[in-house]
């Protein structure tokens, strides 16, 4: 453990000294921190926040280098975001203070601030990194490859491998079909986060298929997507599979509306992934390799209600109960967030399971309205970006793909917020939004996305 801590300290110093390289270190640490937590006999929840420390190091390094002034202010380029963002930030600080007074511990204050400010800060990091370096594909490839490597742990655990660094932290999650099955999480701390990262790797790999020009690279990304999709399947988490389906639906709709020229490459990627998955399911003895495969398959194909019904019940259908339990002002930021249960939190009631329900429960009706205002403004700029980049090779594919990934995550967040309580998850989403917002600036400068860039 001392060696591991020494490695983390060394990587932290690297993140400060060279923040652009530190961003890659941050992504690696985000995955690796769950292994460190499992090596600790107490499996302390504090390890989940290691990635937050590294994000802080990256921001510190960025400001010390002066690079924060070179990329241009994000809110100057997207000015109508300023008022809703500032108002939302003010409400978060206010509600985090209320959460602190309710729970009586500064840790809840920290959780409340982290849950809402981490994605905002990571948007700035992603935007400034890409605006300065133009290295969009390098960052996406790195996350996808590291995510794929860590998804191997899901396969190992599903095959019955017994390593200390495999399996969920704590008791884990069980499903009940014709037998009781403990869902696998591989190297990550929970099946929910393993499934989310597997879905992200699948979606980003499919986007990279449309961007790459070399046929061999296209095939490699299709293989990557197929392997990550298999890992999602083995976690038994239906929401992640639905998220991938929603991504395919949104990207298809965006292509049809915009009459995109890369539609043929995208359809080829989807069909290639589909054929690969079908071939694997038909010709590999999954039931023999993975002992609980049939039970997981039964769970994944047995929907007691449609996804649309669940989204309704978890959002508008639950709002009245959420307000009744937490009041119109909300209970306070942090009290309904993941990890708060260890410090006197999770007082927002069972109805606040959805992402919007959690926001309503913590920061009240006014906070939810401002949150929707922020999303609306981002959506307006997103539409403008898609129109601006239409027909620009590389940028067109990336803009449509990233927009579809972000929209799929909003739908997933509407259904349940558990995965989005992980700091690393919201940091990755923030980075992705920052990348998306930086694309017009790169296109204007004529940056070739396919040319390798230095860190």
Phi, psi and omega in degrees: 000323179299322178296318180297315180298320177298320177298317181296320178297316179298316180293326176297319176296322177297320181297326179282315185291321180226086190296332179293317172293326180299332178296322177290321176299319179303315180296316178297315181296325179303322176281317189290334185298332179291326176294317178300318180298320181290333178285341178280125180305328181273348182047052186298136181295341181302330182299334179296339183264005178302320181297330177294320177299319180291325175298322177296319178299318181296314179298317179299314179298322179296317180287324178293328181280343183083003182292338180297339181268347187274333188273350184089145181286130183300316183286344173284328179279327178240072192295327183285356173280340190300306185299309179298324180293314180296318179294318179296318179297318178299316180296322180295315178300316179298313183286332174294323175296321177295321177298320177298317180293326180290315185270334179076019179223136179294343180295321177296323175302313180296318180297318180297315179293318181297316185301328184255331183270335180303314179293328179295314180295320181290332173299316179296319179297310181298318180296311184290323179298311184289321179298327181276321188256332186071010187271058181295307185295325178299317181292316180294319179297318182297311179301318183294317181292314179297317178299321178294318179300316181288337177289343176300328178301328178296315178297317181297315180293321179296333178276359177095010178295131183249089173244152181296330184272003175257150176101162183286151172286136181081211184280339181081188181243135181246146172242156184233107174243242172277355173205165180274130182231132173270120184293143184271154178227355179064228182281347182270170192280339183208153179298329180298313181287325177297319179292320181296313180294324176298319178294319179296317178298318178301312184291315181295321178298321178293325176293318181296330177301320182284340183269320184297144179260337182273128184301321179299320179294321178301315180296320180298320180288328174295318177298319178299313180299319181295317181293319179293321177298319177299320177296318177301315180303315184289340176287341179076014182265108183294325184301322181292322177293319177297322179300318178296319177297320178294321177301313179299318181296312181295316181295323177295315179298315180297326179289319180294315181297317183271357183048059185284141183285340184270013183304322182297317179294321180293314179299322176298321179295316180295313180295319178299316178297315181299314180295322180295317179295316180297316180299318180296315181295326183280323191251348176260137180283071185302322182298330179278324183285316181246110188302327184259015185302313183296322179293320178294318178300319179297319180294316184293333182261002182250090178266120177284337175209159184288155177303325180294321177296319179295317179299317178298311182298327183275349181245258185302322180295340182255351188300320181298316179294322180297315180294320179299323183279324189247356183078164183293338180274345183089163183275335184127137182298134179103336185286341178247010185273156177298137182095339181292338181296339180279349186228030176088015180266207185053062177243021188261359176090161184289337183288345182269042181280327181285165178296313179294324177296322178294316177299316178297318182293323185274315187242010169079182183296316180298316179298319179294320178298316179294323177300315177296325178297317177299313180299321180297314180295318177297319179298320178296316178293323178299318177299316180296322179295316180299320179291317182298320187268004179297128179087354179268110187302137181088306180291321179299312181297315181295317183296316179294315181296313181293321177300317180294322177296315180295319178295320178298323178288328175296317177297317178296319178297325178298325183281321181196144185256000189303311182296330183277004171275350177280122182304322181295322180298311183288333175293316178299317179296320177298316177301318182295318177294321177299319177299314181301315182290339181274344187301317180300323180295319178294318181297321180297323179278354179073030180288128176277113185293334186277353179273131181296140182243152174280149179289000000 
